[in-house]
């Protein structure tokens, strides 16, 4: 047993809605690359503490992360999800509607970078961001999020430890190098207070300075 399994056993209870989403991925032969349950549980708690009301996520998949974000928002909170694959949007929408959040979530289909630029042109702002998409664009997603952020907005980023590969100097795999570069960029960013938490596969957390 490792630390994450220990945390799961203690704090992650039976969750039919979340389990149904994971089952839907299997039923539709979609790879389950969702956040781990303990990461989702922590995100919900953190979002409740933050007081966020308007959230943006980059990467919908089947709606598993969206479920945990929406659970942390107030009843009138909203989540906008950016996704490049229409079959993922359809599945996430179905899953989150079944979970009772159909009125709280909307989607933009297409390149996330294009959608983020459109949102900037529309002068949209958000107080919570979750980034969990293609790793090569993490720095671009971060900067786009900062441009759309309200003062003190919270930015969460998944997969920042890559199973420990980021701190293995012998690992020069391409995706690991992207994440390593992102982590270093995040740590030195003048507009952010940031840290990486060793939960799940590594969750980066940053506050946009007001």
N, C-alpha and C positions, 0 to 999 in steps of 0.2 A: 504493500500500500504506500502511495506517495501522498504528498501534502494535499494535492487537489482532490484525490479520492477521499481523504479524511474529511475535508471540508464538505464535499458532496454528501457523504454519509450523515453528517451532523445537521446541515442546514438546508439541503435541497430535498424537499418533500415530494411526495407523489404529485404529479402535475399533468392531469389528463389533457389539457389544452396544448401544452408544450409537446407532450408525447405524440399527440395526434399530428402535429406539424412534422415531426421527425418521421413518423410513419408515412406521411404523404410523400416525403422525399423518396423513401424506399419504393413506394408504390409506383411512383412516376420515373423511377430509375435515374434520379438526380443525386449526384454525390452529396453526402452529408458533410458539408464543410461549415456547418453552423457553429456559433460560439458554444463552448461547453456550458453545462447547466450552472456551474458555480459562477461563471462569468456573468451569465444572464441574471442570476439572483443578485449579484453585487451591483450590476448596472441599475436594476430596478430600485434598489435601496438608495444608491447614489443619486439617481434622478429625483427621487422623492425628496431627498435632503436638499438638492440644488434649487428646488422650486421652479424648474423649467416648465414651460407651457407649450413651446413651439419647437419641434425637433426635426432634424434632417438626418437621414441615413443614406450612406452610399453603399449600395449592395443589399438587395432584398432577399434573394434566394427564395426560401419557402415561407418567410415571415417569422422565423424563430426569434431573431434578434428584435424584429419589430414588435413582437408580442411583449418582450421584456421591457422595451422602451415605453410602450403604451401603458403598461402596468404602473410605471413610475410617474407618468404624467397625470395631471388632474382630469376630471371627467370631461372638461371642455378643452383639453389639450389636443394638439394635432401633430401628426407625423407625416412628413413628405419623404417618400422613398424613391431613390434614383436607381434604375436597373436597366441594363442593356438588353436583356433577353425577355421577350414577351411571354414565354412559357413560365418564367419565374414570377413575373408580375401577376399573371392569371392565378397561379397557385397561391402566392402570398395573399392576394386579395380574397380568394376563397377561404383560406385558413383563418385570416384575421376577421373576416365577416362572421364566420362561425363562432369565433371567440368573443364576438360582441363589440368589435372595434371598427366595423365597417364605415361608420360615420366620422371616425377620427383620423383615417389614413387616406392619403392620395399618392399617386405615382406619376413619375415622369419616365417615359421609356426612351432609351437611346444612350449615347455617350454621356457619362457622368460629367466630364469636363465641359461638354457643350451645355448640358442642363445647368451646371453651376454658373456658367457665363450668362445664360439667359436669366437666371434668378438675380444675378448682380445687376443686369440691365433693368430688371423689373423692380429693383430696390427692395427686394425681400430681405428680411433679417430673421435670425433664429437664435435661441438661447441654449440649444443642445445639438451636438453633432456626433454621429457615430460613423467611423470609417472602417469598412471591412470589404475591400474589393481588390482589384489588381494591384499588386505590391509595387510595381514599377512607377505608379503614379501617386504613391502616398504623399510625397512632398507637394505635388501639385494640388492634391485634394486638401491637404492641410492649409495651404495658402488661400485656396478658394474659400474654405470654411472661415478663415479669419476675416476675409473680405465681407462675408455675410453675417458675421457675428455681432451680437449685441454686447455691450460691456459686461464683463464677468461671465460670458458664455462658457460652457463646458464642452470640451472636445475629447471624445474617447476613440481610441484606435486599437484594433485587435491584431493579434499575431506578431507582437513586437519582440517576442523572444524566440520564436521559430523552434520550439522544442529544445532550446539551449544552443542551437546552432550559431546564433549571433555572437556568442562569446567564446566560440571555438575558433581560434585564429587559423586553423588548418582548413576550415570549411569556407570555400570560395564559390559555392553554388550561387547562381545568378540571383535567385530570389532572396537568399540570405544576405547577399551584398546590398540589395535594394533596401532591405529592412535595416541593416546595419547603418547605411547612409542616412536613412530617415531618422533613426534613433539619435544619431549624432547631431543631425540638423535640429531636431526637436529640443535637445538638451541645451543648445546655444541660442535658442530663438528669443530675441529681445522683447517680443510682444506676448510671451507666454510664461506662465509658471507651470512647470511640468514634472512628471515623474512616470516611471514604468512600474507597475505592480506585478509581482510574480504570481498572478492568478490565471488559471486556464493556460493559454499559450502566450501569456504576457499581454496586459492591457495598459496602454499608455493613457494617461489622464492629464489634461492641460486646461488651465483657466486663461481666457483671454483677458489681458490686463485692461481695466477700465480707463 
